[in-house]
Amino acid sequence: MARILILGGGFGGFYTALGLEKRLGRGHELTLAARENYMLYTPLLPEAAAGMLEPRHLVVPLRSALRRTRVAIGEVTAIDTARRTVRLEPPGAEPFALAYDELVFALGSATRMPRAVPGLAERAIGFKSLAEAIWLRNRVLSHLDMADAASDEAERRRLMTVVFVGGGYAGVETAAELFDMARDALRYYPALDPRGIRIVVIEAAASILRDLGEDFALRVQRHLVRKGIEIRAGATLAEVREDAVVLTGGEEIPTRTVVWTAGVVANPLTAQIPAERDARGRLVTDPQLRVAGVEHVWALGDSAAVPDARTGGAPAPQTAQHALREARALAANLTAHLDGGATIAFAHGNLGMLASLGARDGAGRLLGVPIRGFFAWWVVRTYHLLQLPTLARKARVVIDWTIALFFPRDIAHLGSLGTVRTAHSPAAVRP
């Protein structure tokens, strides 16, 4: 019997556990250690932030989805590959050690905000978690309320401007969804000019969505500009102030909301595994996803540099699509390793890269062919619906999408829902 310990409940960890449950015999012990008790379907976060989807419908409870896996909730604080133990600190309880025979490192990445940019870490927010998505949604809606009441025109413009730093899929998709949400919401703010909504995307490269190919990416960029989204390609951030961002060229963009989607780094716990790491801090694996030079340790996802046989051994990109395919390969290889069978090299046949660009709009490459507009948007949604785990979550998302076809977006501010009034609160006893 082998004790298999999976670290991380994201795409890599969840789908590895799911694959092992299907492949391994009953004699093996599966444990998944995660900070949260759910797997978050991150590709749909932009729609949750924009009020198209109920945020809870993007999370898959680990305990109900993984029937044969023990789920241990807590913070992984130490990894000892010599003793084959992991230290876990659960909330409100004493830390304890988890022993393993085979370890799967799937802890994902962390948001990287360069210290060289003054004010960035203090005033910007990332976009990797459900809490950040809800925060951003609340921020945009509350700023519309404040702008509606503001008498100063300059302050009103700042409140109605959101700046995204990073022109990858997360930044562009969220910018497009929030632009549509803000424009839709303005029907309830007759005093506000729709032209005052300003969404700006800052990208250091020559164009956004570079994975689509230079020519097509530029066409998509021009399309977004025609919709009303501003793109600052070839620009970098110099400073984030309380009321503006400053670009390296000196341009100032008045705003009170800055979203950082420009990059991530490997999880800091990779440093506790005595293995080779690449320039991004990711654990270097062999083609079978075993960590090079360390026995009984496997890795995948954002914190692993996994060579892809389809691209000549170049590391696979840090995307949910690749993490899902890596999980399937790792589950097959780990099962083969335990059963004495043959392992296979990871090879991802990429069917395409697609992005949602707001309501009924999308762009991408499908089997190498560029597609755009409603068809691309439909393909994106169909793909996510097929990949979303559990029938219950699929049904909830379909219901949300169907409601969105016939009714306006939900613009309720959810910030107060986390605040509980006590019996001693003046608001609680006021008649």
Order of alpha helices (4+ residues) and beta strands (2+ residues): beta-alpha-beta-beta-alpha-beta-alpha-beta-beta-beta-beta-beta-beta-alpha-beta-alpha-alpha-beta-alpha-beta-alpha-beta-beta-beta-beta-beta-beta-beta-beta-beta-beta-beta-alpha-beta-beta-beta-alpha-alpha-alpha
